[in-house]
Amino acid sequence: METLTERLSQTGRVATALDVTRRLSILLPNTLLLNIIPGPVTLTAQLAGMTAEEACQDPELLGKSARAVVTFTKALGDAGADMLVVHENILPQLDNEVVKRLRSCYAPLWNTAKFYDLSPLLMLGQWHPENTDQLGKIVDEIIFPVGSLPDNKRNTKRLSLSLPVSLLEKDPKEIQNFLEQQEILNIARESRLFLLSTDVEIPSDIHKESLIRGIQTIKDIINEV
């Protein structure tokens, strides 16, 4: 795996992703390029056929995966990426031992991303409220699902939130009401909204015109506050 880590940026889909990032950074110099990559736990689970809990109990393999993610992060920074979302499909229950182990994996990753001004953010595929306080001990920037923002984060100067992808197909009035009810407009009004994303990848079968209209509606509403 050490050899694979060294060759990571030169082969397969990784090399293609880096090439696309380089080209886009040249073609669209005024557009922010956001990259989403798997986190150490997800990468370990995928490579070894483990559950997230099992991956977190294997510090050696977890460490190797973390180094691979750092290598990819460096390559993205060199390629001209502007932002980075580290995506973990799921994390196990976070006790102090697991938090310590994950912090040691994420510290070099976060430091590397910040060195390249990538504004790293942690995003979880499955959100477990009982892990919220512990997550803050691992990284300092998290994408919170709308409705799951903890009280101790409500006054944070910079917030990133994820919306249910189904919202994009709603009519403009429903979208407006949702953004108001979830306090997103207040956060935007106070200039504390850093990133607004969908909670999952947009499915290929979504109605394209509705998608475009929904995104434009959200953009217009946010810009008006």
Secondary structure as UniProt FT lines:
FT   HELIX           2..6
FT   HELIX           8..10
FT   HELIX           12..27
FT   TURN            29..30
FT   STRAND          34..38
FT   HELIX           40..48
FT   HELIX           52..56
FT   HELIX           59..79
FT   STRAND          83..88
FT   HELIX           96..115
FT   TURN            116..117
FT   STRAND          120..124
FT   HELIX           129..131
FT   HELIX           132..135
FT   TURN            136..138
FT   STRAND          142..145
FT   TURN            146..147
FT   HELIX           151..153
FT   TURN            154..155
FT   STRAND          159..163
FT   HELIX           165..169
FT   HELIX           172..181
FT   TURN            182..183
FT   HELIX           184..189
FT   TURN            190..191
FT   STRAND          193..198
FT   TURN            204..205
FT   HELIX           208..224
//
